Amino acid sequence: MSFNKIFVLFLITLFLPLQSEAFLGIIKRFDQKQKITAAREAYAKGNYQEAIEIGQKFLTENQEAPKRRARRIYLVLGNAYAALDDYDHALLTYNEALEVLPKDLELNLALANLYYKTELYDKAIEFYNRALQIDKDNPKALLGLGRAYLKIGFLSKSRHYFKDYLNQNKEKDASVYYDYAISNFLSNNLNMAIEYAQKAQEIDNNNPDIYFLIAKIHNNLNENKMANENINKALQLSDNREDILLTSLLWKAYKKDTANDALKEIKEYQKQNPNSQLAVFIEGISLLTQGKKQKALSIFKKIKEQNNDSFIKQIAEQIIKNN
């Protein structure tokens, strides 16, 4: 508190009886504001445990505090728990706060974001919707809903909320463009997907995930040259990340002119990763593409005999049936 505020407080209290309710109320408010400031400062400095201790003490000693002050402490307390990855206490704190302040926008968003972070997407959607009931065009709620619906595979709603967010927010954000591109790619809206993936790339041209997505879109459009260029760039930027590498080899395995190269490369990969089911599948596809049907079928039969129920196993079983 500034010197001027302290001086004004001194002048006011100077003329009040020491035991009067007004005097005690002023002292109480002053103490509450000091604790709120201390909690915020501790949080800002990264002293999360200190912020929690101050916040807990405040709530214990000031149960009659005005809602606006309690709200500030609840936010600091919940954020501090979340910063320490103590999500259970953070969720309890935000939920407790919303019992007192059910229509507080910031608290609803904080709880929704935490549910999203902890992969409780249905609960995240519930509280993002509550935020929209308070502020029907809130950009954070719209974006949160777009991402939460994408996570649970509800693609039409995901696209809807991303579109609403983008219509209202003109700020360029590579991560939003990327997520919207993915929702369109998974919906087979390939032209929209490539448009927004390229917008993301214009902002962040060193992100392997963006190049990988663009490669997959071009591959689905049968634009092999562009697909290969982008997946090779993704491999360079990611230092041959496993998921990107195996996708690249799978594409090679399906093409006659590169199937033999794919076979050699996947054999090398298997020396370091002998338990990769996808690598075994790529080996089978490369043999099948080269016309070595019996060798390929023996590979697919090995996959079929494995004691798991994977998507790769289902495809292998279908290939065996068709051959």
C-alpha positions in Angstrom: 0.0 0.0 0.0 1.3 3.5 -0.9 2.3 6.1 1.7 -0.7 8.3 0.6 -3.2 5.5 1.3 -1.6 4.7 4.6 -1.7 8.4 5.6 -5.4 8.7 4.6 -6.1 5.6 6.7 -4.3 7.1 9.6 -6.3 10.3 9.4 -9.6 8.4 9.3 -8.8 6.2 12.2 -7.4 9.1 14.2 -10.9 10.4 14.8 -12.6 7.0 15.5 -12.9 5.4 18.9 -10.4 2.5 19.1 -13.2 -0.1 19.9 -15.8 1.2 17.4 -17.1 -1.2 14.7 -16.0 1.3 12.0 -12.4 1.3 13.3 -12.3 -2.5 13.5 -13.8 -2.8 10.0 -11.2 -0.5 8.5 -8.4 -2.5 10.1 -9.9 -5.8 8.9 -10.2 -4.6 5.4 -6.7 -3.2 5.4 -5.4 -6.6 6.7 -7.4 -8.5 4.0 -6.0 -6.4 1.2 -2.5 -6.8 2.5 -2.9 -10.6 2.5 -4.3 -10.6 -1.0 -1.3 -8.4 -2.2 1.1 -10.7 -0.4 -0.4 -13.8 -2.0 -0.3 -12.3 -5.4 3.3 -11.1 -5.0 4.4 -14.6 -3.8 2.7 -16.2 -6.8 4.3 -13.7 -9.2 7.7 -14.5 -7.8 7.1 -18.3 -8.2 6.8 -18.8 -4.5 3.8 -21.0 -5.0 3.8 -22.8 -1.6 4.0 -19.4 0.2 1.1 -18.2 -1.9 -0.9 -21.3 -0.9 -0.2 -20.8 2.8 -1.3 -17.2 2.6 -4.4 -18.0 0.7 -5.4 -20.8 3.0 -4.9 -18.6 6.0 -7.0 -15.8 4.4 -9.9 -18.1 3.8 -9.8 -19.6 7.3 -9.6 -16.2 9.0 -11.9 -14.2 6.7 -15.0 -16.3 6.0 -17.0 -13.1 6.1 -14.8 -11.3 3.5 -16.6 -9.7 0.6 -16.9 -12.0 -2.5 -14.7 -9.8 -4.6 -11.8 -10.3 -2.1 -12.4 -14.0 -1.7 -12.5 -14.3 -5.5 -9.0 -12.9 -5.8 -7.6 -15.3 -3.2 -9.4 -18.3 -4.8 -7.8 -17.4 -8.1 -4.3 -17.1 -6.6 -4.7 -20.3 -4.6 -6.0 -22.4 -7.6 -3.3 -21.1 -9.9 -0.6 -21.8 -7.3 -1.8 -25.4 -6.9 -1.9 -25.8 -10.7 1.6 -24.4 -11.0 2.8 -27.1 -8.6 0.9 -29.8 -10.6 -1.4 -30.4 -7.6 -4.4 -30.6 -9.8 -6.7 -32.3 -7.3 -6.4 -29.3 -4.9 -6.6 -26.8 -7.8 -9.9 -28.4 -9.0 -11.3 -28.4 -5.4 -10.3 -24.7 -5.0 -12.0 -23.6 -8.2 -15.1 -25.6 -7.6 -15.3 -24.2 -4.0 -15.0 -20.7 -5.4 -17.7 -21.3 -7.9 -20.1 -22.3 -5.2 -19.7 -18.8 -3.9 -19.4 -17.1 -7.3 -21.2 -19.3 -9.8 -21.3 -16.6 -12.5 -17.7 -15.4 -12.3 -16.3 -15.6 -15.8 -12.6 -15.9 -14.9 -13.2 -18.7 -12.4 -15.3 -20.7 -14.9 -12.6 -20.3 -17.5 -9.9 -21.3 -15.0 -11.7 -24.4 -14.0 -12.5 -25.3 -17.7 -8.8 -24.8 -18.6 -7.7 -27.1 -15.8 -10.2 -29.8 -16.7 -8.9 -29.6 -20.3 -5.3 -29.8 -19.0 -6.1 -32.9 -17.0 -7.9 -34.5 -20.0 -11.4 -34.3 -18.5 -12.7 -33.0 -21.7 -16.5 -33.4 -21.0 -16.1 -31.4 -17.8 -14.0 -28.8 -19.7 -16.8 -28.4 -22.2 -19.4 -28.0 -19.4 -17.5 -25.0 -17.9 -16.5 -23.4 -21.2 -20.3 -23.4 -22.0 -21.0 -21.8 -18.6 -18.5 -19.1 -19.5 -20.3 -18.5 -22.8 -23.6 -18.2 -20.8 -21.9 -15.3 -19.0 -20.2 -13.8 -22.1 -21.6 -15.3 -25.3 -18.7 -14.2 -27.5 -15.8 -14.9 -25.0 -12.8 -15.9 -27.2 -11.2 -18.1 -24.6 -14.3 -20.1 -24.2 -14.8 -20.5 -28.0 -11.2 -21.6 -28.5 -11.4 -24.0 -25.5 -14.6 -25.6 -26.9 -13.0 -25.9 -30.3 -10.0 -27.7 -28.8 -12.0 -29.8 -26.4 -14.4 -31.1 -29.0 -11.4 -31.9 -31.3 -9.9 -34.0 -28.5 -13.0 -36.1 -28.2 -13.5 -36.4 -31.9 -16.6 -34.3 -32.2 -15.3 -32.7 -35.4 -18.4 -30.7 -36.6 -18.7 -28.9 -33.2 -14.9 -28.4 -33.1 -14.9 -26.7 -36.5 -17.9 -24.6 -35.5 -16.2 -23.1 -32.4 -12.9 -22.7 -34.1 -14.6 -20.8 -36.9 -16.5 -18.5 -34.4 -13.2 -17.8 -32.7 -11.4 -17.0 -35.9 -14.2 -14.8 -37.1 -14.0 -12.7 -33.9 -10.2 -12.8 -33.4 -8.1 -11.3 -36.1 -4.8 -11.9 -34.3 -2.6 -14.5 -36.1 -1.9 -17.6 -34.0 -0.1 -20.6 -35.5 -1.4 -23.0 -32.9 -5.0 -22.0 -33.5 -4.6 -22.3 -37.3 -2.9 -25.7 -36.8 -5.7 -27.1 -34.6 -8.3 -25.8 -37.0 -6.4 -27.4 -39.9 -6.4 -30.7 -38.0 -10.1 -30.6 -37.4 -10.7 -30.0 -41.1 -8.2 -32.7 -42.1 -9.9 -35.3 -39.9 -13.2 -34.2 -41.4 -11.7 -34.7 -44.9 -12.1 -31.0 -45.7 -8.7 -31.0 -47.3 -8.8 -27.7 -49.1 -9.7 -25.9 -45.8 -7.1 -28.0 -44.0 -4.3 -27.0 -46.4 -5.3 -23.3 -46.3 -5.0 -23.1 -42.5 -2.0 -25.4 -42.2 -0.1 -23.1 -44.6 -1.2 -20.1 -42.6 0.3 -21.8 -39.5 3.4 -22.5 -41.5 3.8 -18.8 -42.5 3.9 -17.8 -38.8 5.9 -20.8 -37.5 8.1 -22.2 -40.3 10.3 -24.4 -38.0 7.6 -26.5 -36.5 7.8 -30.2 -37.6 4.2 -30.9 -36.7 3.0 -28.3 -39.2 5.1 -29.7 -42.0 4.0 -33.3 -41.1 0.3 -32.2 -41.2 0.8 -30.5 -44.6 2.5 -33.7 -45.9 -0.4 -35.8 -44.8 -2.9 -33.5 -46.5 -0.9 -33.6 -49.8 -0.7 -37.3 -49.5 -4.5 -37.6 -49.2 -4.7 -35.3 -52.2 -2.4 -37.7 -54.1 0.1 -34.9 -54.5 3.1 -37.1 -53.9 5.9 -34.6 -54.6 4.6 -32.1 -52.2 3.9 -34.8 -49.6 7.5 -36.0 -49.8 9.0 -32.5 -49.7 7.0 -31.7 -46.5 7.6 -34.9 -44.7 11.3 -34.7 -45.4 11.3 -31.2 -44.0 9.5 -32.5 -40.9 12.1 -35.2 -40.5 14.9 -32.7 -40.7 13.3 -30.4 -38.1 12.4 -33.2 -35.7 15.7 -35.2 -36.0 13.9 -38.2 -37.5 11.1 -38.4 -35.0 9.8 -41.9 -34.9 6.1 -41.3 -35.9 7.2 -39.1 -38.8 9.9 -41.6 -39.9 7.5 -44.6 -39.9 4.9 -42.6 -41.8 7.5 -41.7 -44.4 8.6 -45.4 -44.7 5.0 -46.6 -45.0 4.4 -44.2 -47.9 7.5 -45.5 -49.6 6.4 -49.1 -49.0 3.2 -48.6 -50.9 5.0 -47.3 -54.0 6.7 -49.7 -56.4 9.7 -47.5 -57.2 10.5 -47.0 -53.5 9.3 -50.2 -51.9 12.7 -51.8 -51.9 14.3 -48.8 -50.3 11.6 -48.9 -47.7 12.3 -52.5 -47.0 16.0 -51.8 -46.4 15.3 -48.9 -44.2 12.7 -50.6 -42.1 15.1 -53.6 -41.6 17.7 -51.1 -40.2 15.0 -49.6 -38.0 13.9 -53.0 -36.6 17.5 -53.7 -35.4 17.0 -50.9 -32.8 13.2 -51.4 -32.4 12.4 -55.1 -32.7 9.0 -54.9 -31.0 7.5 -52.3 -33.3 4.3 -53.7 -34.8 4.1 -50.9 -37.3 7.6 -51.6 -38.5 6.7 -55.3 -39.1 3.6 -54.1 -41.0 5.7 -51.8 -43.2 8.0 -54.7 -43.9 5.0 -56.8 -45.1 3.6 -53.9 -47.2 7.0 -53.4 -48.9 7.2 -57.1 -49.8 3.6 -57.1 -51.0 4.2 -54.1 -53.2 7.2 -55.8 -54.8 5.1 -58.9 -55.6 6.6 -61.1 -53.0 3.2 -62.2 -51.8 4.0 -65.4 -49.8 6.8 -63.6 -47.8 4.4 -60.7 -47.2 1.6 -63.0 -46.0 3.9 -64.8 -43.6 4.7 -61.3 -42.1 1.0 -60.4 -41.8 0.3 -63.8 -40.2 2.9 -63.0 -37.5 1.0 -59.8 -36.8 -2.3 -61.7 -36.7 -0.9 -64.1 -34.1 0.2 -61.3 -31.7 -1.8 -61.1 -28.5 -3.2 -57.6 -28.9 -6.2 -56.0 -30.6 -4.7 -53.2 -32.6 -5.8 -51.3 -35.7 -2.7 -52.6 -37.5 -3.7 -56.2 -36.6 -7.1 -55.6 -38.1 -5.6 -54.3 -41.4 -3.2 -57.3 -41.5 -6.1 -59.7 -41.1 -8.0 -58.0 -43.9 -5.0 -58.2 -46.2 -4.7 -62.0 -45.5 -8.4 -62.4 -46.3 -8.0 -60.5 -49.6 -5.0 -62.5 -50.7 
